[in-house]
């Protein structure tokens, strides 16, 4: 039987993915209006990359919670470090890419990150996680 | 007489921005994690709830880092 934090995390994953899809669609339309095809690529990449990193945090805490306390922190903090190295690598690759609309990418990242935060906060405030156990 | 350079810098100033974008969230996540460990040590029965709340703290600090790392795309 799924416990309450499993329900919380699976709901967060579902909603974050839906949000990223919505931002990818709206961002592609706006990107096309302002930058044509490079804007569409940038919006899709921005929404995709930041959704990937948001879901990695949720997954690391979800699966880390199944280990001992040391395993939990190793998973969460190791995952965080790995994620940021990966993100810096992606940015390095994109920085000098031709036919890429940087501002559209930036605003897609900001929208996805802020939207993800709103979803996380709402779920934690509304979620019922019992005081004892999971 | 020629001017003598005693300190010369070369390279991209945006690198300093990357560094600054990493320092703040790094300290933030360290604080969130250390306080969670401290709280779990005091009240182990609250571990599940504290770990869920810690997720929110980490999500907020990493948002700053992600936005900070992506700023070179608009501040060029």
N, CA and C atoms of all chains as a GROMACS GRO file, in nm:
protein
  630
    1UNK      N    1   0.084  -0.121   0.000
    1UNK     CA    2   0.000   0.000   0.000
    1UNK      C    3   0.088   0.125   0.000
    2UNK      N    4   0.050   0.220  -0.084
    2UNK     CA    5   0.131   0.344  -0.093
    2UNK      C    6   0.110   0.428   0.032
    3UNK      N    7   0.221   0.478   0.092
    3UNK     CA    8   0.204   0.563   0.208
    3UNK      C    9   0.184   0.708   0.164
    4UNK      N   10   0.160   0.798   0.262
    4UNK     CA   11   0.118   0.933   0.225
    4UNK      C   12   0.226   1.013   0.153
    5UNK      N   13   0.356   0.989   0.186
    5UNK     CA   14   0.458   1.066   0.114
    5UNK      C   15   0.474   1.014  -0.029
    6UNK      N   16   0.447   0.883  -0.052
    6UNK     CA   17   0.448   0.831  -0.190
    6UNK      C   18   0.342   0.903  -0.273
    7UNK      N   19   0.224   0.918  -0.214
    7UNK     CA   20   0.114   0.985  -0.284
    7UNK      C   21   0.153   1.129  -0.316
    8UNK      N   22   0.214   1.195  -0.216
    8UNK     CA   23   0.255   1.336  -0.232
    8UNK      C   24   0.356   1.351  -0.346
    9UNK      N   25   0.458   1.265  -0.345
    9UNK     CA   26   0.564   1.277  -0.445
    9UNK      C   27   0.514   1.240  -0.585
   10UNK      N   28   0.428   1.138  -0.593
   10UNK     CA   29   0.380   1.100  -0.726
   10UNK      C   30   0.290   1.210  -0.782
   11UNK      N   31   0.214   1.274  -0.695
   11UNK     CA   32   0.129   1.386  -0.738
   11UNK      C   33   0.216   1.502  -0.785
   12UNK      N   34   0.324   1.530  -0.710
   12UNK     CA   35   0.415   1.640  -0.747
   12UNK      C   36   0.479   1.612  -0.883
   13UNK      N   37   0.517   1.486  -0.907
   13UNK     CA   38   0.578   1.450  -1.036
   13UNK      C   39   0.479   1.471  -1.150
   14UNK      N   40   0.356   1.425  -1.128
   14UNK     CA   41   0.253   1.437  -1.232
   14UNK      C   42   0.226   1.584  -1.265
   15UNK      N   43   0.204   1.665  -1.161
   15UNK     CA   44   0.171   1.806  -1.183
   15UNK      C   45   0.287   1.882  -1.246
   16UNK      N   46   0.412   1.852  -1.202
   16UNK     CA   47   0.529   1.921  -1.259
   16UNK      C   48   0.544   1.889  -1.407
   17UNK      N   49   0.518   1.762  -1.444
   17UNK     CA   50   0.527   1.725  -1.585
   17UNK      C   51   0.421   1.798  -1.667
   18UNK      N   52   0.299   1.804  -1.612
   18UNK     CA   53   0.191   1.875  -1.683
   18UNK      C   54   0.226   2.022  -1.702
   19UNK      N   55   0.282   2.082  -1.596
   19UNK     CA   56   0.320   2.224  -1.603
   19UNK      C   57   0.427   2.245  -1.711
   20UNK      N   58   0.526   2.155  -1.715
   20UNK     CA   59   0.634   2.169  -1.814
   20UNK      C   60   0.578   2.158  -1.955
   21UNK      N   61   0.481   2.067  -1.976
   21UNK     CA   62   0.420   2.053  -2.109
   21UNK      C   63   0.345   2.182  -2.145
   22UNK      N   64   0.271   2.237  -2.048
   22UNK     CA   65   0.196   2.360  -2.074
   22UNK      C   66   0.292   2.474  -2.108
   23UNK      N   67   0.402   2.486  -2.032
   23UNK     CA   68   0.498   2.595  -2.057
   23UNK      C   69   0.569   2.574  -2.191
   24UNK      N   70   0.595   2.448  -2.226
   24UNK     CA   71   0.658   2.420  -2.355
   24UNK      C   72   0.567   2.465  -2.469
   25UNK      N   73   0.435   2.440  -2.456
   25UNK     CA   74   0.342   2.478  -2.562
   25UNK      C   75   0.330   2.630  -2.573
   26UNK      N   76   0.304   2.696  -2.457
   26UNK     CA   77   0.289   2.843  -2.459
   26UNK      C   78   0.420   2.909  -2.500
   27UNK      N   79   0.532   2.858  -2.445
   27UNK     CA   80   0.664   2.914  -2.476
   27UNK      C   81   0.698   2.898  -2.624
   28UNK      N   82   0.661   2.784  -2.683
   28UNK     CA   83   0.689   2.763  -2.826
   28UNK      C   84   0.613   2.865  -2.910
   29UNK      N   85   0.487   2.889  -2.872
   29UNK     CA   86   0.408   2.986  -2.949
   29UNK      C   87   0.469   3.125  -2.938
   30UNK      N   88   0.502   3.165  -2.813
   30UNK     CA   89   0.561   3.298  -2.794
   30UNK      C   90   0.699   3.306  -2.859
   31UNK      N   91   0.776   3.199  -2.844
   31UNK     CA   92   0.910   3.195  -2.904
   31UNK      C   93   0.902   3.208  -3.055
   32UNK      N   94   0.801   3.143  -3.116
   32UNK     CA   95   0.786   3.151  -3.261
   32UNK      C   96   0.749   3.294  -3.302
   33UNK      N   97   0.664   3.358  -3.220
   33UNK     CA   98   0.623   3.495  -3.251
   33UNK      C   99   0.743   3.590  -3.252
   34UNK      N  100   0.834   3.573  -3.154
   34UNK     CA  101   0.944   3.669  -3.139
   34UNK      C  102   1.072   3.628  -3.213
   35UNK      N  103   1.101   3.496  -3.218
   35UNK     CA  104   1.230   3.452  -3.275
   35UNK      C  105   1.217   3.347  -3.384
   36UNK      N  106   1.097   3.315  -3.426
   36UNK     CA  107   1.070   3.207  -3.523
   36UNK      C  108   1.121   3.071  -3.471
   37UNK      N  109   1.178   2.990  -3.557
   37UNK     CA  110   1.212   2.852  -3.517
   37UNK      C  111   1.312   2.842  -3.400
   38UNK      N  112   1.416   2.927  -3.397
   38UNK     CA  113   1.507   2.919  -3.280
   38UNK      C  114   1.435   2.940  -3.147
   39UNK      N  115   1.331   3.022  -3.148
   39UNK     CA  116   1.252   3.047  -3.026
   39UNK      C  117   1.178   2.922  -2.982
   40UNK      N  118   1.128   2.845  -3.080
   40UNK     CA  119   1.055   2.722  -3.047
   40UNK      C  120   1.151   2.621  -2.982
   41UNK      N  121   1.270   2.605  -3.043
   41UNK     CA  122   1.370   2.512  -2.986
   41UNK      C  123   1.407   2.554  -2.843
   42UNK      N  124   1.429   2.685  -2.827
   42UNK     CA  125   1.472   2.735  -2.696
   42UNK      C  126   1.365   2.712  -2.590
   43UNK      N  127   1.238   2.735  -2.626
   43UNK     CA  128   1.129   2.715  -2.529
   43UNK      C  129   1.117   2.568  -2.491
   44UNK      N  130   1.127   2.481  -2.592
   44UNK     CA  131   1.116   2.337  -2.564
   44UNK      C  132   1.232   2.291  -2.475
   45UNK      N  133   1.354   2.338  -2.508
   45UNK     CA  134   1.472   2.299  -2.428
   45UNK      C  135   1.462   2.354  -2.286
   46UNK      N  136   1.423   2.482  -2.273
   46UNK     CA  137   1.414   2.545  -2.141
   46UNK      C  138   1.316   2.472  -2.052
   47UNK      N  139   1.195   2.445  -2.105
   47UNK     CA  140   1.093   2.376  -2.026
   47UNK      C  141   1.139   2.234  -1.994
   48UNK      N  142   1.198   2.167  -2.094
   48UNK     CA  143   1.241   2.028  -2.075
   48UNK      C  144   1.351   2.015  -1.972
   49UNK      N  145   1.455   2.100  -1.986
   49UNK     CA  146   1.571   2.091  -1.895
   49UNK      C  147   1.529   2.123  -1.752
   50UNK      N  148   1.452   2.231  -1.731
   50UNK     CA  149   1.418   2.266  -1.593
   50UNK      C  150   1.318   2.168  -1.534
   51UNK      N  151   1.230   2.109  -1.617
   51UNK     CA  152   1.138   2.007  -1.565
   51UNK      C  153   1.217   1.883  -1.524
   52UNK      N  154   1.318   1.849  -1.604
   52UNK     CA  155   1.402   1.733  -1.572
   52UNK      C  156   1.471   1.752  -1.436
   53UNK      N  157   1.524   1.875  -1.414
   53UNK     CA  158   1.594   1.899  -1.288
   53UNK      C  159   1.499   1.904  -1.169
   54UNK      N  160   1.379   1.958  -1.191
   54UNK     CA  161   1.279   1.960  -1.083
   54UNK      C  162   1.238   1.818  -1.045
   55UNK      N  163   1.215   1.734  -1.146
   55UNK     CA  164   1.172   1.597  -1.115
   55UNK      C  165   1.286   1.516  -1.053
   56UNK      N  166   1.411   1.551  -1.090
   56UNK     CA  167   1.524   1.480  -1.027
   56UNK      C  168   1.528   1.504  -0.877
   57UNK      N  169   1.496   1.628  -0.834
   57UNK     CA  170   1.493   1.658  -0.690
   57UNK      C  171   1.386   1.574  -0.621
   58UNK      N  172   1.266   1.572  -0.682
   58UNK     CA  173   1.156   1.496  -0.622
   58UNK      C  174   1.193   1.347  -0.614
   59UNK      N  175   1.248   1.294  -0.725
   59UNK     CA  176   1.283   1.151  -0.727
   59UNK      C  177   1.390   1.119  -0.625
   60UNK      N  178   1.492   1.212  -0.611
   60UNK     CA  179   1.601   1.182  -0.516
   60UNK      C  180   1.547   1.178  -0.373
   61UNK      N  181   1.454   1.268  -0.339
   61UNK     CA  182   1.401   1.267  -0.202
   61UNK      C  183   1.307   1.148  -0.182
   62UNK      N  184   1.232   1.115  -0.285
   62UNK     CA  185   1.138   1.003  -0.277
   62UNK      C  186   1.213   0.871  -0.257
   63UNK      N  187   1.311   0.845  -0.346
   63UNK     CA  188   1.383   0.718  -0.334
   63UNK      C  189   1.484   0.719  -0.221
   64UNK      N  190   1.543   0.836  -0.193
   64UNK     CA  191   1.636   0.847  -0.081
   64UNK      C  192   1.568   0.815   0.051
   65UNK      N  193   1.439   0.849   0.060
   65UNK     CA  194   1.363   0.824   0.184
   65UNK      C  195   1.349   0.676   0.216
   66UNK      N  196   1.376   0.591   0.118
   66UNK     CA  197   1.362   0.447   0.143
   66UNK      C  198   1.490   0.388   0.203
   67UNK      N  199   1.600   0.469   0.204
   67UNK     CA  200   1.726   0.422   0.263
   67UNK      C  201   1.738   0.470   0.407
   68UNK      N  202   1.854   0.436   0.467
   68UNK     CA  203   1.882   0.486   0.602
   68UNK      C  204   1.909   0.636   0.593
   69UNK      N  205   1.929   0.702   0.706
   69UNK     CA  206   1.949   0.847   0.704
   69UNK      C  207   2.072   0.886   0.622
   70UNK      N  208   2.182   0.808   0.637
   70UNK     CA  209   2.303   0.839   0.560
   70UNK      C  210   2.279   0.821   0.410
   71UNK      N  211   2.208   0.715   0.376
   71UNK     CA  212   2.176   0.689   0.236
   71UNK      C  213   2.088   0.799   0.179
   72UNK      N  214   1.998   0.849   0.262
   72UNK     CA  215   1.907   0.956   0.220
   72UNK      C  216   1.987   1.081   0.182
   73UNK      N  217   2.078   1.121   0.270
   73UNK     CA  218   2.155   1.243   0.242
   73UNK      C  219   2.252   1.222   0.126
   74UNK      N  220   2.306   1.101   0.115
   74UNK     CA  221   2.396   1.074   0.002
   74UNK      C  222   2.319   1.087  -0.129
   75UNK      N  223   2.196   1.033  -0.133
   75UNK     CA  224   2.115   1.038  -0.256
   75UNK      C  225   2.074   1.181  -0.288
   76UNK      N  226   2.025   1.253  -0.187
   76UNK     CA  227   1.972   1.388  -0.213
   76UNK      C  228   2.084   1.485  -0.249
   77UNK      N  229   2.190   1.487  -0.170
   77UNK     CA  230   2.297   1.585  -0.195
   77UNK      C  231   2.384   1.544  -0.314
   78UNK      N  232   2.408   1.413  -0.329
   78UNK     CA  233   2.483   1.366  -0.446
   78UNK      C  234   2.405   1.397  -0.574
   79UNK      N  235   2.274   1.374  -0.569
   79UNK     CA  236   2.188   1.404  -0.684
   79UNK      C  237   2.191   1.552  -0.717
   80UNK      N  238   2.193   1.635  -0.613
   80UNK     CA  239   2.196   1.783  -0.631
   80UNK      C  240   2.324   1.827  -0.701
   81UNK      N  241   2.434   1.773  -0.654
   81UNK     CA  242   2.565   1.807  -0.711
   81UNK      C  243   2.572   1.762  -0.858
   82UNK      N  244   2.530   1.639  -0.883
   82UNK     CA  245   2.532   1.583  -1.018
   82UNK      C  246   2.446   1.667  -1.112
   83UNK      N  247   2.329   1.707  -1.060
   83UNK     CA  248   2.234   1.785  -1.138
   83UNK      C  249   2.293   1.918  -1.180
   84UNK      N  250   2.364   1.985  -1.087
   84UNK     CA  251   2.418   2.117  -1.120
   84UNK      C  252   2.536   2.109  -1.215
   85UNK      N  253   2.615   2.003  -1.203
   85UNK     CA  254   2.724   1.985  -1.299
   85UNK      C  255   2.665   1.962  -1.438
   86UNK      N  256   2.558   1.883  -1.443
   86UNK     CA  257   2.490   1.854  -1.569
   86UNK      C  258   2.431   1.983  -1.629
   87UNK      N  259   2.369   2.063  -1.543
   87UNK     CA  260   2.306   2.188  -1.589
   87UNK      C  261   2.412   2.285  -1.642
   88UNK      N  262   2.525   2.294  -1.572
   88UNK     CA  263   2.633   2.383  -1.618
   88UNK      C  264   2.685   2.334  -1.753
   89UNK      N  265   2.694   2.202  -1.770
   89UNK     CA  266   2.739   2.144  -1.897
   89UNK      C  267   2.642   2.177  -2.010
   90UNK      N  268   2.512   2.165  -1.981
   90UNK     CA  269   2.409   2.196  -2.082
   90UNK      C  270   2.418   2.343  -2.122
   91UNK      N  271   2.435   2.432  -2.023
   91UNK     CA  272   2.444   2.576  -2.052
   91UNK      C  273   2.568   2.607  -2.134
   92UNK      N  274   2.677   2.540  -2.101
   92UNK     CA  275   2.802   2.561  -2.175
   92UNK      C  276   2.785   2.521  -2.321
   93UNK      N  277   2.714   2.409  -2.342
   93UNK     CA  278   2.693   2.362  -2.479
   93UNK      C  279   2.602   2.457  -2.557
   94UNK      N  280   2.504   2.516  -2.484
   94UNK     CA  281   2.405   2.600  -2.553
   94UNK      C  282   2.454   2.742  -2.576
   95UNK      N  283   2.550   2.787  -2.493
   95UNK     CA  284   2.588   2.928  -2.494
   95UNK      C  285   2.634   2.976  -2.631
   96UNK      N  286   2.712   2.894  -2.699
   96UNK     CA  287   2.764   2.938  -2.828
   96UNK      C  288   2.692   2.871  -2.945
   97UNK      N  289   2.578   2.808  -2.915
   97UNK     CA  290   2.504   2.741  -3.022
   97UNK      C  291   2.444   2.844  -3.117
   98UNK      N  292   2.450   2.813  -3.244
   98UNK     CA  293   2.391   2.906  -3.342
   98UNK      C  294   2.244   2.874  -3.359
   99UNK      N  295   2.164   2.975  -3.388
   99UNK     CA  296   2.021   2.953  -3.409
   99UNK      C  297   1.951   2.915  -3.281
  100UNK      N  298   1.991   2.980  -3.171
  100UNK     CA  299   1.930   2.948  -3.042
  100UNK      C  300   1.890   3.079  -2.974
  101UNK      N  301   1.762   3.091  -2.934
  101UNK     CA  302   1.714   3.216  -2.874
  101UNK      C  303   1.732   3.211  -2.723
  102UNK      N  304   1.842   3.266  -2.675
  102UNK     CA  305   1.876   3.263  -2.532
  102UNK      C  306   1.767   3.319  -2.441
  103UNK      N  307   1.712   3.440  -2.470
  103UNK     CA  308   1.611   3.495  -2.379
  103UNK      C  309   1.488   3.405  -2.364
  104UNK      N  310   1.446   3.339  -2.472
  104UNK     CA  311   1.330   3.250  -2.463
  104UNK      C  312   1.363   3.133  -2.371
  105UNK      N  313   1.486   3.081  -2.383
  105UNK     CA  314   1.531   2.971  -2.296
  105UNK      C  315   1.526   3.016  -2.150
  106UNK      N  316   1.580   3.136  -2.124
  106UNK     CA  317   1.585   3.187  -1.986
  106UNK      C  318   1.443   3.198  -1.928
  107UNK      N  319   1.352   3.259  -2.005
  107UNK     CA  320   1.218   3.279  -1.950
  107UNK      C  321   1.142   3.146  -1.935
  108UNK      N  322   1.170   3.050  -2.023
  108UNK     CA  323   1.107   2.918  -2.008
  108UNK      C  324   1.158   2.850  -1.880
  109UNK      N  325   1.291   2.864  -1.854
  109UNK     CA  326   1.348   2.806  -1.730
  109UNK      C  327   1.285   2.871  -1.608
  110UNK      N  328   1.278   3.006  -1.608
  110UNK     CA  329   1.224   3.077  -1.491
  110UNK      C  330   1.078   3.038  -1.469
  111UNK      N  331   0.998   3.034  -1.577
  111UNK     CA  332   0.856   3.000  -1.562
  111UNK      C  333   0.839   2.859  -1.508
  112UNK      N  334   0.917   2.764  -1.560
  112UNK     CA  335   0.903   2.625  -1.514
  112UNK      C  336   0.947   2.611  -1.369
  113UNK      N  337   1.058   2.678  -1.333
  113UNK     CA  338   1.110   2.668  -1.195
  113UNK      C  339   1.009   2.730  -1.097
  114UNK      N  340   0.959   2.850  -1.130
  114UNK     CA  341   0.865   2.917  -1.038
  114UNK      C  342   0.733   2.841  -1.030
  115UNK      N  343   0.686   2.790  -1.144
  115UNK     CA  344   0.563   2.711  -1.144
  115UNK      C  345   0.579   2.583  -1.061
  116UNK      N  346   0.696   2.520  -1.076
  116UNK     CA  347   0.725   2.398  -0.998
  116UNK      C  348   0.727   2.428  -0.849
  117UNK      N  349   0.783   2.544  -0.813
  117UNK     CA  350   0.786   2.585  -0.671
  117UNK      C  351   0.645   2.603  -0.617
  118UNK      N  352   0.559   2.667  -0.698
  118UNK     CA  353   0.421   2.690  -0.655
  118UNK      C  354   0.352   2.556  -0.632
  119UNK      N  355   0.374   2.461  -0.723
  119UNK     CA  356   0.311   2.328  -0.709
  119UNK      C  357   0.363   2.259  -0.583
  120UNK      N  358   0.497   2.262  -0.563
  120UNK     CA  359   0.556   2.195  -0.445
  120UNK      C  360   0.500   2.254  -0.317
  121UNK      N  361   0.497   2.389  -0.310
  121UNK     CA  362   0.450   2.455  -0.188
  121UNK      C  363   0.304   2.419  -0.160
  122UNK      N  364   0.225   2.424  -0.267
  122UNK     CA  365   0.083   2.395  -0.252
  122UNK      C  366   0.062   2.252  -0.201
  123UNK      N  367   0.138   2.158  -0.258
  123UNK     CA  368   0.122   2.018  -0.218
  123UNK      C  369   0.165   1.995  -0.074
  124UNK      N  370   0.279   2.058  -0.035
  124UNK     CA  371   0.328   2.036   0.103
  124UNK      C  372   0.232   2.100   0.204
  125UNK      N  373   0.180   2.219   0.170
  125UNK     CA  374   0.088   2.284   0.264
  125UNK      C  375  -0.044   2.209   0.274
  126UNK      N  376  -0.086   2.152   0.162
  126UNK     CA  377  -0.216   2.086   0.159
  126UNK      C  378  -0.205   1.938   0.195
  127UNK      N  379  -0.084   1.879   0.170
  127UNK     CA  380  -0.066   1.736   0.189
  127UNK      C  381  -0.080   1.693   0.334
  128UNK      N  382  -0.128   1.571   0.352
  128UNK     CA  383  -0.143   1.520   0.489
  128UNK      C  384  -0.036   1.416   0.512
  129UNK      N  385   0.075   1.462   0.575
  129UNK     CA  386   0.182   1.368   0.609
  129UNK      C  387   0.176   1.347   0.759
  130UNK      N  388   0.150   1.224   0.801
  130UNK     CA  389   0.135   1.202   0.946
  130UNK      C  390   0.264   1.232   1.022
  131UNK      N  391   0.250   1.270   1.148
  131UNK     CA  392   0.365   1.306   1.229
  131UNK      C  393   0.450   1.184   1.259
  132UNK      N  394   0.386   1.069   1.278
  132UNK     CA  395   0.463   0.949   1.311
  132UNK      C  396   0.475   0.862   1.188
  133UNK      N  397   0.598   0.819   1.155
  133UNK     CA  398   0.622   0.735   1.038
  133UNK      C  399   0.609   0.815   0.911
  134UNK      N  400   0.579   0.745   0.799
  134UNK     CA  401   0.571   0.812   0.670
  134UNK      C  402   0.430   0.848   0.633
  135UNK      N  403   5.866   5.644  -1.906
  135UNK     CA  404   5.871   5.513  -1.840
  135UNK      C  405   5.740   5.437  -1.865
  136UNK      N  406   5.750   5.311  -1.896
  136UNK     CA  407   5.627   5.233  -1.922
  136UNK      C  408   5.551   5.205  -1.792
  137UNK      N  409   5.419   5.206  -1.809
  137UNK     CA  410   5.336   5.170  -1.692
  137UNK      C  411   5.352   5.021  -1.663
  138UNK      N  412   5.357   4.988  -1.537
  138UNK     CA  413   5.375   4.848  -1.498
  138UNK      C  414   5.242   4.794  -1.442
  139UNK      N  415   5.198   4.687  -1.501
  139UNK     CA  416   5.076   4.624  -1.448
  139UNK      C  417   5.112   4.533  -1.332
  140UNK      N  418   5.054   4.563  -1.216
  140UNK     CA  419   5.083   4.472  -1.105
  140UNK      C  420   4.969   4.370  -1.088
  141UNK      N  421   4.852   4.398  -1.146
  141UNK     CA  422   4.744   4.300  -1.138
  141UNK      C  423   4.667   4.307  -1.268
  142UNK      N  424   4.670   4.200  -1.345
  142UNK     CA  425   4.598   4.202  -1.472
  142UNK      C  426   4.505   4.082  -1.478
  143UNK      N  427   4.382   4.109  -1.516
  143UNK     CA  428   4.285   4.001  -1.527
  143UNK      C  429   4.246   3.983  -1.673
  144UNK      N  430   4.228   3.859  -1.712
  144UNK     CA  431   4.175   3.838  -1.846
  144UNK      C  432   4.071   3.727  -1.837
  145UNK      N  433   3.982   3.722  -1.933
  145UNK     CA  434   3.878   3.621  -1.930
  145UNK      C  435   3.741   3.684  -1.927
  146UNK      N  436   3.641   3.602  -1.897
  146UNK     CA  437   3.502   3.648  -1.902
  146UNK      C  438   3.449   3.673  -1.761
  147UNK      N  439   3.396   3.793  -1.738
  147UNK     CA  440   3.344   3.828  -1.605
  147UNK      C  441   3.222   3.744  -1.567
  148UNK      N  442   3.156   3.684  -1.670
  148UNK     CA  443   3.038   3.601  -1.642
  148UNK      C  444   3.074   3.482  -1.554
  149UNK      N  445   3.200   3.441  -1.557
  149UNK     CA  446   3.244   3.328  -1.473
  149UNK      C  447   3.225   3.362  -1.325
  150UNK      N  448   3.251   3.491  -1.291
  150UNK     CA  449   3.230   3.534  -1.152
  150UNK      C  450   3.082   3.520  -1.117
  151UNK      N  451   2.996   3.550  -1.216
  151UNK     CA  452   2.851   3.536  -1.195
  151UNK      C  453   2.814   3.392  -1.166
  152UNK      N  454   2.874   3.299  -1.240
  152UNK     CA  455   2.847   3.156  -1.216
  152UNK      C  456   2.887   3.120  -1.072
  153UNK      N  457   3.001   3.173  -1.031
  153UNK     CA  458   3.048   3.145  -0.895
  153UNK      C  459   2.952   3.198  -0.790
  154UNK      N  460   2.908   3.322  -0.811
  154UNK     CA  461   2.814   3.382  -0.714
  154UNK      C  462   2.681   3.306  -0.712
  155UNK      N  463   2.639   3.257  -0.831
  155UNK     CA  464   2.513   3.183  -0.838
  155UNK      C  465   2.525   3.050  -0.765
  156UNK      N  466   2.647   3.002  -0.744
  156UNK     CA  467   2.665   2.874  -0.676
  156UNK      C  468   2.682   2.891  -0.525
  157UNK      N  469   2.742   3.004  -0.483
  157UNK     CA  470   2.773   3.024  -0.340
  157UNK      C  471   2.645   3.029  -0.255
  158UNK      N  472   2.552   3.119  -0.294
  158UNK     CA  473   2.430   3.139  -0.213
  158UNK      C  474   2.351   3.011  -0.193
  159UNK      N  475   2.309   2.948  -0.303
  159UNK     CA  476   2.233   2.824  -0.287
  159UNK      C  477   2.312   2.714  -0.217
  160UNK      N  478   2.445   2.712  -0.236
  160UNK     CA  479   2.527   2.613  -0.166
  160UNK      C  480   2.515   2.629  -0.015
  161UNK      N  481   2.528   2.754   0.031
  161UNK     CA  482   2.513   2.782   0.175
  161UNK      C  483   2.370   2.749   0.219
  162UNK      N  484   2.272   2.787   0.135
  162UNK     CA  485   2.131   2.764   0.168
  162UNK      C  486   2.100   2.617   0.186
  163UNK      N  487   2.144   2.535   0.092
  163UNK     CA  488   2.116   2.391   0.102
  163UNK      C  489   2.189   2.332   0.222
  164UNK      N  490   2.311   2.380   0.248
  164UNK     CA  491   2.385   2.333   0.366
  164UNK      C  492   2.306   2.360   0.493
  165UNK      N  493   2.250   2.481   0.504
  165UNK     CA  494   2.172   2.516   0.623
  165UNK      C  495   2.046   2.430   0.635
  166UNK      N  496   1.976   2.413   0.523
  166UNK     CA  497   1.852   2.334   0.524
  166UNK      C  498   1.882   2.192   0.572
  167UNK      N  499   1.988   2.132   0.514
  167UNK     CA  500   2.021   1.994   0.548
  167UNK      C  501   2.069   1.983   0.693
  168UNK      N  502   2.155   2.078   0.736
  168UNK     CA  503   2.207   2.067   0.873
  168UNK      C  504   2.095   2.082   0.975
  169UNK      N  505   2.001   2.173   0.949
  169UNK     CA  506   1.890   2.190   1.044
  169UNK      C  507   1.798   2.069   1.045
  170UNK      N  508   1.782   2.006   0.927
  170UNK     CA  509   1.697   1.886   0.922
  170UNK      C  510   1.761   1.773   1.001
  171UNK      N  511   1.893   1.756   0.985
  171UNK     CA  512   1.963   1.650   1.060
  171UNK      C  513   1.951   1.676   1.210
  172UNK      N  514   1.970   1.803   1.247
  172UNK     CA  515   1.959   1.840   1.388
  172UNK      C  516   1.820   1.808   1.443
  173UNK      N  517   1.718   1.842   1.364
  173UNK     CA  518   1.581   1.817   1.408
  173UNK      C  519   1.552   1.668   1.418
  174UNK      N  520   1.603   1.589   1.321
  174UNK     CA  521   1.579   1.445   1.325
  174UNK      C  522   1.650   1.383   1.445
  175UNK      N  523   1.770   1.436   1.478
  175UNK     CA  524   1.842   1.386   1.595
  175UNK      C  525   1.763   1.414   1.724
  176UNK      N  526   1.696   1.530   1.727
  176UNK     CA  527   1.616   1.564   1.846
  176UNK      C  528   1.487   1.483   1.852
  177UNK      N  529   1.421   1.470   1.734
  177UNK     CA  530   1.294   1.399   1.732
  177UNK      C  531   1.289   1.303   1.614
  178UNK      N  532   1.349   1.183   1.632
  178UNK     CA  533   1.356   1.088   1.519
  178UNK      C  534   1.219   1.047   1.467
  179UNK      N  535   1.117   1.053   1.551
  179UNK     CA  536   0.984   1.010   1.505
  179UNK      C  537   0.925   1.106   1.402
  180UNK      N  538   0.985   1.225   1.389
  180UNK     CA  539   0.935   1.323   1.291
  180UNK      C  540   1.009   1.315   1.158
  181UNK      N  541   1.100   1.216   1.144
  181UNK     CA  542   1.188   1.211   1.026
  181UNK      C  543   1.112   1.223   0.893
  182UNK      N  544   1.004   1.146   0.878
  182UNK     CA  545   0.929   1.147   0.752
  182UNK      C  546   0.879   1.286   0.717
  183UNK      N  547   0.821   1.350   0.814
  183UNK     CA  548   0.764   1.483   0.791
  183UNK      C  549   0.873   1.586   0.763
  184UNK      N  550   0.984   1.575   0.836
  184UNK     CA  551   1.094   1.671   0.818
  184UNK      C  552   1.157   1.656   0.680
  185UNK      N  553   1.166   1.531   0.633
  185UNK     CA  554   1.225   1.510   0.500
  185UNK      C  555   1.138   1.571   0.391
  186UNK      N  556   1.007   1.564   0.407
  186UNK     CA  557   0.917   1.625   0.309
  186UNK      C  558   0.932   1.777   0.313
  187UNK      N  559   0.942   1.834   0.435
  187UNK     CA  560   0.958   1.979   0.446
  187UNK      C  561   1.093   2.023   0.391
  188UNK      N  562   1.196   1.937   0.410
  188UNK     CA  563   1.329   1.968   0.358
  188UNK      C  564   1.327   1.980   0.206
  189UNK      N  565   1.243   1.899   0.143
  189UNK     CA  566   1.229   1.902  -0.003
  189UNK      C  567   1.188   2.043  -0.048
  190UNK      N  568   1.096   2.104   0.027
  190UNK     CA  569   1.051   2.240  -0.008
  190UNK      C  570   1.167   2.340   0.006
  191UNK      N  571   1.245   2.326   0.115
  191UNK     CA  572   1.360   2.415   0.136
  191UNK      C  573   1.462   2.402   0.024
  192UNK      N  574   1.490   2.277  -0.016
  192UNK     CA  575   1.588   2.254  -0.123
  192UNK      C  576   1.533   2.306  -0.256
  193UNK      N  577   1.402   2.288  -0.280
  193UNK     CA  578   1.343   2.336  -0.406
  193UNK      C  579   1.357   2.487  -0.418
  194UNK      N  580   1.337   2.558  -0.309
  194UNK     CA  581   1.348   2.705  -0.314
  194UNK      C  582   1.492   2.750  -0.337
  195UNK      N  583   1.587   2.688  -0.268
  195UNK     CA  584   1.726   2.731  -0.286
  195UNK      C  585   1.779   2.694  -0.424
  196UNK      N  586   1.737   2.578  -0.475
  196UNK     CA  587   1.788   2.540  -0.607
  196UNK      C  588   1.725   2.623  -0.718
  197UNK      N  589   1.607   2.680  -0.691
  197UNK     CA  590   1.545   2.769  -0.790
  197UNK      C  591   1.636   2.890  -0.814
  198UNK      N  592   1.692   2.943  -0.705
  198UNK     CA  593   1.785   3.057  -0.717
  198UNK      C  594   1.906   3.019  -0.801
  199UNK      N  595   1.958   2.898  -0.776
  199UNK     CA  596   2.078   2.854  -0.848
  199UNK      C  597   2.049   2.836  -0.996
  200UNK      N  598   1.935   2.773  -1.028
  200UNK     CA  599   1.902   2.749  -1.169
  200UNK      C  600   1.884   2.881  -1.243
  201UNK      N  601   1.813   2.976  -1.179
  201UNK     CA  602   1.791   3.106  -1.243
  201UNK      C  603   1.924   3.180  -1.257
  202UNK      N  604   2.007   3.174  -1.152
  202UNK     CA  605   2.137   3.241  -1.155
  202UNK      C  606   2.226   3.187  -1.265
  203UNK      N  607   2.224   3.055  -1.285
  203UNK     CA  608   2.310   2.995  -1.387
  203UNK      C  609   2.260   3.026  -1.528
  204UNK      N  610   2.129   3.052  -1.540
  204UNK     CA  611   2.074   3.077  -1.675
  204UNK      C  612   2.080   3.225  -1.713
  205UNK      N  613   2.116   3.314  -1.618
  205UNK     CA  614   2.114   3.459  -1.650
  205UNK      C  615   2.208   3.502  -1.764
  206UNK      N  616   2.322   3.433  -1.790
  206UNK     CA  617   2.404   3.478  -1.904
  206UNK      C  618   2.328   3.485  -2.036
  207UNK      N  619   2.215   3.414  -2.045
  207UNK     CA  620   2.138   3.417  -2.169
  207UNK      C  621   2.065   3.550  -2.190
  208UNK      N  622   2.046   3.628  -2.081
  208UNK     CA  623   1.982   3.759  -2.102
  208UNK      C  624   2.077   3.874  -2.073
  209UNK      N  625   2.180   3.852  -1.989
  209UNK     CA  626   2.272   3.962  -1.954
  209UNK      C  627   2.397   3.959  -2.042
  210UNK      N  628   2.380   3.950  -2.171
  210UNK     CA  629   2.499   3.943  -2.256
  210UNK      C  630   2.528   4.081  -2.313
   0.00000   0.00000   0.00000
